[in-house]
Amino acid sequence: MLEWKCLVFLAKKELLVLQSIVVFGAGGHAKTVIDVIEKQGLYRIIGLLDSNRSAHDVVYDYNILGDESWLSLHSDAIDGAIVAIGDNWTRSCIVSKLKAFVPTLSFITAIHPSAELARGSRVGVGSVVMAGAVINSDATVDEHCILYPHTSIDHDSRVGSFVSFAPQSVTGGNVSINDYTAIAIGATIAHGITIGEHSVIGAGATVLTNIPSHTIAYGTPARVIRPRGIGERYL
């Protein structure tokens, strides 16, 4: 019986054809994304793209193939891509640039096997859900987001596109986080709170009231500290 089960497993493994992808980015964040992709076991990384690294440099045994222009010549050799850039605004600019080179380019979603996605939850293309992250019932995470290890998005919450949750940051239920906003390490967002777009919630903050767009807020309870411009760096 054990031998038969092993043969069935091997047969199924042979039937699984891994999709070929490229990863844009070769820094520290890209290493974490590569780890998620490898453990997910659905994709074969054929190489990395990076505008700031020399072609043929190697990161985690993967060659850097070139910059985004590589896609215009080799798009037929891949099934998709993912942008592994930690900064939300920079990531959005790279996604737009890649789409300009290859309008038909598909983006994959990377989800670590230890992440928990509850019934009714949804994760958009290009997003990365790392080890131990939880997305609860009917919560939605839109496109090109990052959920770092041990983050938690509670039931019926909505997270916009190009949003990032640093490790151990959590929300209550029915929370709304708008596009390009960054939630820093260990922040807690209470039930029913809305946070606007392009905002940053500081490390360890406890958010008990709504936070407007284009602001930086931190503290316990969190309060708005100052305005924030589009694309202002926060990492």
Secondary structure, DSSP 4 states (H G I P E B T S, - for coil): -HHHHHHHHHHHHHH--PEEEEEE--SHHHHHHHHHHHHHTSEEEEEEE-TTS-TT-EETTEEEEESTTHHHHHGGG-SEEEE--SSHHHHHHHHHHHHHH-TT--B--EE-TT-EE-TT-EE-TT-EE-TT-EE-TT-EE-TT-EE-TT-EE-TT-EE-TT-EE-TT-EE-TT-EE-TT-EE-TT-EE-TT-EE-TT-EE-TT-EE-S-B-SSEEEETTTTEEEEE--TT----
